[in-house]
Amino acid sequence: MSRIRLLRTTSFRLATIYLALFTASALALGAFVYLSIRHEILADFDERIVEETDALRAAFSQGGRERLAQMIEARGASGGGFSYGLQGPDGSLLAGNLRAPAGSAGAWMEAREEDGDEPREAEPEIVRALATRLSDGSILVVGDERRRSDEILRGVLSAFGWAVAATLALGTVGGLWLSAQFLRRIDSMRLTARRLMAGDWSRRIPLSPVDDDLTALGRTFNRLFDRIEKLLIANKQVSADIAHDLRKPLASMLRRLEAARDGDASPESVGAAIEAAIAEIQGVLETFNALLRIGQVEAGARRTAFRPLDLAEVAREVVEAFQPAAEEEGKTLIARLDAPLPAPGDKELIVQMIANLVDNALRHTPPGACIEVSGKPTPGGVSLTVADDGPGVAPDELKAIFQRFYRAEAARASTGTGLGLSLVAAIAELHGLECAASDNRPGLRVTLTTAEQEE
């Protein structure tokens, strides 16, 4: 995995932006903290000098200039950290090693320590000092080295600098790691897409155990690939089924028309052959119309016609329309639809879906059979069932009856194209319903249930 690809990833760019924003915020906060600490340190620094000055002024009040000079010499020799100076009214240095410039009495200043005539190996320390004029005209100077406060502030700056540097280093490493993880998952998606384009439809995007945005995206793409694979398989199957199921009526038409073309055929046989050919052609056209309708439904072309509906009311209308036909065949068609079943949908398609289920039940049940249309609300939506007590379908054929052109073994002797239940499944999927067939013991039960919505 090249470094250039890592640096160009969206995750690394986002990490860089967040790192820059965090660093800028940290710098602003650090500047505020540094200035606050500096102010407190310098304020404490000056307060100590003022307290020391007050103590020496009190000693001067009690013992005079000589007493003050003795205390200055004693404290300077003890190395307590302060520097002192006592100047006479004429400006001469009476004690200590700090001298206040002329006119600086009563003010803060920066002063240098003096060692008389002794040579110094280094530059004298600069101290911050307070000069105070005493009652006899002499000047008391008390100072402290700025080096100690500067060392504390430099330590604060050094610690903050190391913290910022560590943040930048960890942020950069973290950004590169996130980029590597991001690229690894993107590469797996890209590899899967290439395998799919090469025709290997068994491949799917591997999903991470972490349920994040990329996992959700991979899950969505896998469902898309499942749908595409299903459509491709269905398309291949439809092509084969069309070739198989249409060959018989076309061959029959060809034989009839060839027989009618013979010169010794009577006008009655010619007319019968033409009528039979017309009937065969109408059957073929009905098959193609059903296929086109299924294709339109699967493409979602009718979704714009969705309106709020009560499936129970629509189902009752279908039952009422089929009851006369059921009575003529000696069968019972009843509706148990007491509760409303609200759901959005295309009423025309919903009517056709329920009508196909009822017609299928009437077509494949013997006289005396009972067909029941029922429904109920469910926690996830609605459930609609069409059940009969006829011969039913073999257990190994229950999942196959919704395939195009598929006809159960018991139904091969009856008329039909084998597309009725396929259209039911297509309409159900368009409306977010799961279509399932089960054994009614006896008979067949087809249930339409609101499908669970995946995130």
N, C-alpha and C positions, 0 to 999 in steps of 0.2 A: 504494500500500500504506500504510494508515493507521498512525500511530505507536501507537495504542491496540492494534491487532492485534499489532504487533511486541512490545509489552510483555506481552501475554497469552499468547504462545506458550510451549510447554513448554521449548523450547530456551533462551529468554531466562530463564525462571525457573530452570532448572538452572544456566545460566551465572551468574545472580545468587547462587544458593546457593553454588556453588563459589568465586565471587569473595569472598563474605562469609567463607567458611571460610578461604580463602587469606589474606585481609586480617587476620583474627583471628590466624592463625598467624604472619603477618609481624610484627604488632604485638607478640605475645608474644616472638618471636625478637628483634625490635628492642629491646624493653625489657631483655631479658637481655644483649644485646650492649652497650647503652648503660651499664647498671650495671657490666658488666665493664670497659668502657673507662674509666668514671669512677673505678672503684676503682684501676685501674692508673695513671691520670694522677695522682690524688691521692697514691697511694703513692710514685710517682716524685717528685712535688712535695715531699713531706715528706722524702724521702731526700736530695734536693739541699740542703735547709735543714740537715739533720743533718750532711751532709758539710762544708758551709760553716762550721757552728758548730765542728766538730772541728778544722778548719784554723785558725780564729781562737783557739781554746783552746790549740792547740799554740804559736802565736805568743806568747800571753800567758805560757805557761810558760817560753819562752825569753827574752823581753824585758820582761815586766812590763806594767803597766797603760799606761804611756806608749807602749810599742811597739804595744800593741793599739789604742790610740786613733789613732795615726798610720795604721795599716793600715785601720781603719774609715773614716777620712776619705778616704784614698786610693781605696779601693774604692768608696765612695759617690760620689766625684767622677767615677770612670771610667764609671759607668752600666752596671755589669755585670748589672743586673737585680735584685739583692738590695737590701733595706733593712736598716740596722743601727742599733743603739742600745747605748750603754755608760753605765750609771748607777753613780754612786758608792754607797758604803754608806749615805749619807744620802738617797739617792734622786735626787740631782741628775744631770742629763744631761751627761755628760762628752764624748761624741762621738756622731755619727749623729743620726738624727731619729726613732727609735722609743723609746717609753717603755713599760715593763712596769708594769701595775697592781700595787699592793701585794699581796704574798702569791702572786704568779704565778710565782715562780722555779721552774724545773724542769718547767714545764707548757706545753702548746700553748695559744695564745690568738689572738684577733683584735685587731689594733692599728691605729691610724691614724698616718700620718706627720705629724710636727710641723715647722713652718718658723719657729719662733720668733715674732717680732712682725711678720713680713712678711705683708701681706694675701694671701689666696689667691683666685684667680679662680674656682675650682671646689672642690667638696667634696674633702677629702683621700681618697686611696686607702685602702681597707681591705686589709690584708695579713694573711696567716697567718704567725704568728711563733712562735719557740721561745725562751723565756727560760731562761738558764742562770746559776746563781750560781757565781762564780769563788772561788778560794781566799782572796782578800783581802776578800771580802764584797761586791765589786761585781757587777753583773748585766749579762750580755751578752745582747742581743736580736738575733736574725737572722730576717728575714721575707722573704716574696716576695709579689708582688701576685697575688691570686686571679683577676684579670681575664684573665690569659693562659690559665689552665686553663678558666675559664668560656667563653672564646671558642672553645676547641677543642671543648668539649662542645656549645656552641650550634651549631657547624658540623656536628657529628655528627648532632644532632637535625634540623637543616635538611636535610641530605642524605637522612636517613631519611624525613622528611616529604615531600620531593619524590618519592622513590621510591614511597612509598605512594600519593601522588596520581597519579603516572604509571600505577601498577598499576590503580588504580580507573578511570582514564580509558580505558586500553587494554582493560581487562576489559569496561567498558560498551560501548565501540565494537565489540569482538569479539562480545559477546552480541547486540547489535543486528544485526550482519552475519550471525551464525549464524541468528538469527530470520528475517531476510529470506530467506536461502537455504532454510530449513525451510519458510517460508510459500509460497515460489515452487513448491517441489515438491509441497506439499500442495494448492495451488491447481490444479496440473496434474492431480493425481489427482481432485480435485473436479470439474474441467471434463470430464475423461474420463467420470466416472460420470454426469454430467448428459447428455452426448452419448449414452451407452449407454441411459439411461432414455428418451431421446427416440427411440430406435430405430436409432441409427447404431452398429451392432455392428462396424464396421470400425475403430473407435477403440480405441487401447490406451494405457496409461500410458507416457509416455516415460521411459526408464531412464537414470540418470546413469552416466557412465563410472566413477565411484567406487563400488566394490562395498561399500556400507554397508548398514545396517539398512533404510533407506527403499528402496534399490534392491532388496533381497531381498523386501521387502513388495510393491513394485510388480510384481516378477517373479511372485510368487505370485498377485496379483490378475489379472495378464494371463493366467496359466494358467487361473484360475477363469473369466475372461470367455471364453476359448477353449472351455472345457468347456460353459458356458451357451449360447454361440452354436451349438456343435455339437448340443446337445440341442434347441435351438429349431428349427434346420434339420431335424434328424431328426424332430421332432414334426410339422412342416409336411409333410415328405415322407411320413411314416407316414399322416397324414390323407388325403393324396392317393392313396397306394398302397392304403389300405383301401377308399376309395371306388371305385378302379379295379378292384381284384382281387376285391372282393366283389360288384360289380355283376353280373358274369357268372353266378356260381352262383345269385344271387337271381333274376335274370331267367330263368334256366333253370328254377328251381323254379316260378316264376310261370306260365311257359308250360305246364309239365307239369300243374300243379294246375288251370289253366283248362281244359286239354284233358280232364282227368278229370272236371271239373264238367259237361261237356256231357252231355246226356241220352242220346245215341246211343253213348256210350263203353261198351265191354264191361267186365265185372267184372275180367277179366284185365288190361286196359290201365289200369283205375283202380288196381289193386293195384301194377302196375309203376310207375305215376306216383308213388304214395305211397312206395314203396321208394326210388325215385330221389330224391325230395324229402328223405327221411330221410337218405340218404347225403350229399346236398348240405349239409344242416343240420349233420351231424356234421363235415363238412370245415370249415364256417364256424366251428363251436365249437372245433375243433382250432386254427384260425388265431388265434382270440381267446385261447385258453389259452396259445399260444406267445407272443403279444404280452404278455400279462400276466406270463408267466414272465420274459421279457426285461426288462420294466419293473422287476420285483422285483430281478433281478440287478443292473441298472444303478443302482438305488437303494441297493444295499449291504445289503439286508435280511438276507442270509445270512452276513454277515461274522462274526457271533457264533458260527457253527458251525465256524469254522476250527480245524483240528487239525494237528499235524505229520504229513505224509504222505510216502510214497515214490511219486513219479509213475511210476517205472518199474514198480513192482508193480501199481499201478492200471491202467496201460496194458496190462500182460500179461493181467490179468483181462478187460479189454474185448476184446482180441484173441482170447482163448480162447472168449469168448461168441459172437463173430462168425465164427469159423472154419467151423462147420458150414454156415452160410448161404453163405459164400464158396465152399466146396467144391461145394454144390448148383448154384451158378451157373457152375462151371468156372473159378473164379478162385483165386489164391494169396494168402493173407494171412499175413504173417510178422512176427515181432517181433525187433528187434535192440536189446535193452535189458539190457546186461550190467552196467553201472554203476548204483548207486543214484542217484536224483534226488530228494533231500530238498527239500521245500517245504511251507509251511503252506497249508491250504486246506480247502474243504468237499468231502468225498469224493463225495457224491452229484452235485454240480455238475461236479466233475472227470471223473467217469465219463460224465456226459451230454455234456460237451465233447468228449472223445475219441471217444465213440460216434457223435456227430454227424459228426465228421470221417471216421471209418471208413465209416459208412453213406453219406455223400456220395460217397466214393471207390467203394464198391460199386455205388451207384446209377448212376453216370455213366461206368463203364468197361465195355468189352465182355468177353465170355468169353475166358479165357486171360490176362487182365490180372494183373499182380502188384502187390499193395499192401503197402507196408512201413511199419511203425511203429518208429521209432528214437529214441534220445535219448542225451544226453551231458551231463556237468557242464561249466559254463563259468566263467570268472573272476568273472562277475557273478551266477551262480546256476545255472540249468539251461536246457536246450534240448530240445524235443520236436518231432519231425517226423513227419507222415503224408504219404507220397508214393506216387504210382501212375504207371503207364506207359500210361495211357489217352489219349484225344484231347486232354485238357488244356483250357485256357482261353486265349482270345485275349489277347495282351499288354495291349491297351487296356482289358480287362475285369478284370484281376487285382485292382486296388484296389477295384473296385465289387462284387465277389462277397460282401463282408461286409455290404453294405447290406440293409436290410429289404425283402423282397419282390423283391429283384433276382434274376433268373435269367439265366444266360448263354445266348447264342443256341443253343448246342448242347444245352442242357438244357430248352428250352421244351417239347419233345415229351413229356418224362417227367413223372411225377406229383410233387407236392410243393408246399409253400407259399412257398418262397423265404425261409424264416426260420431254417433250420438253421444256416447259417454266421453269421447275425446273432447267434444265441444263443451260438455259439462265441466270437465277438468280445466279447460282453458278459461272459461267464464269465471269459475270459482277462483282460480289463481289471480285473475285480473281484479277481483273484488277482495282479495286478501283472505280467502277461505281455503281451508285444507279439505280435500276431498278424499274420503276413505271408504272402502267397501269391506263388509264383514258378514259373517254367517248369522242369519236371523234365527236359525234353528226352529223350523225350517225356513227356507227362503233366503232372500238377499236383502241386506240393509246397507244403504248408502247414506253417509253422514257428512254434512258440510259444517265445518266449525271454524270460527274466527281464528286465524293463524296468529301465533305469538310473534310480536314485532321484535326483531333483533336490533340491538344498538349498533 
